[in-house]
């Protein structure tokens, strides 16, 4: 199973499996540590008991007669043999072995002995595994004709008793570890279920929503780790809601704005059909042509507004001065036909922004169309490109009648036309420009033109 397939597994199941695997590994490590520690503790306890037997024999060694004598503590040895579950062997001798008491064939350690320091070893003796404690100390005088004054005391016991005790001790420790591991596994499963409860509630909330419900999801009970995901989903919901609202507005606007022109066209065509003389027919067809021109322009404006509201901005580096020069030259024939002075003023500093060039061209074209439409003959229209710190602006000012100050706040609403406007218009030009500026996270301002005396419309965007 690759990583992608693993991530498609249930989050709850994956967390439980991973955490339980960690618990299992920890439990196995704990078992090994328990076994190792228990064996060490049992050996240490039994070795201490074995050394106690050595010290008891040492306390009963006598050399007063010139020889080596030992009065064995039989009660202690009987108890020791009982706990050892077998025979206990001992040996008391000089280091050279010339004088000895007990079992003479008990093996000596390979390593040199240190005085009064016990040495423990596991050996094969009498057909069984034995644990031997060896202890050496100095005698005040030589004994039994031996010139060696070092006394060696050895005691050996079988491993049976300590093996039996170790098994019981380790079995109890393992049972405790197994219980703790089971409790830890249950705690892990319960903790995972409790931690994922907000996600289940979120899933149930989303599943219970009505299809038309596009309100943001409540994030008050969402865990911090999942909060960025839910916030991204809310942003997606918001974008979808804006898109649906834009589509709904477009349908409403189209049904409202096109119904009257189409009805007018039908009436004018009916009049042309009924007219009997050529001048009347030509007049009716001229009216139809004008109405069609107005309807086509209004439809194109509504389509442009819908595109500005809903399209994804494909940003690229755009030089506002170069764009303004190109669009302005494109509108010079219309300006000359209306006897209007159309000029361009661009800042000396580079005015580069990240934007979609086609949308900015659409915005500037709408501003120029409005300015040329409402500026009287002999007037002035100026396209300006400015730079102010981290922002760049693209604007159009004219010497027309402008917009009354109390109506500037509503000028970017759809189908709004100022009270002093004359002629025909769709009332969508400034709304399109405002929507394009918003899509680029910029600002659209309408001001009274200080130089021209009419209206100044300006788009402000962040510089690249």
Secondary structure as UniProt FT lines:
FT   HELIX           3..7
FT   HELIX           11..59
FT   STRAND          61..62
FT   TURN            64..65
FT   STRAND          69..70
FT   HELIX           74..84
FT   STRAND          88..94
FT   TURN            95..96
FT   STRAND          100..102
FT   TURN            104..105
FT   TURN            115..116
FT   STRAND          119..125
FT   TURN            126..127
FT   STRAND          128..138
FT   TURN            144..145
FT   STRAND          150..158
FT   HELIX           160..195
FT   HELIX           197..207
FT   TURN            211..212
FT   TURN            220..221
FT   HELIX           224..274
FT   HELIX           278..310
FT   STRAND          316..319
FT   HELIX           320..330
FT   HELIX           332..337
FT   TURN            338..339
FT   STRAND          341..346
FT   STRAND          352..355
FT   HELIX           357..374
FT   TURN            377..378
FT   STRAND          380..388
FT   TURN            389..390
FT   STRAND          391..398
FT   HELIX           405..410
FT   TURN            411..412
FT   TURN            414..415
FT   TURN            419..420
FT   HELIX           429..439
FT   TURN            440..441
FT   STRAND          443..448
FT   TURN            450..452
FT   STRAND          455..463
//
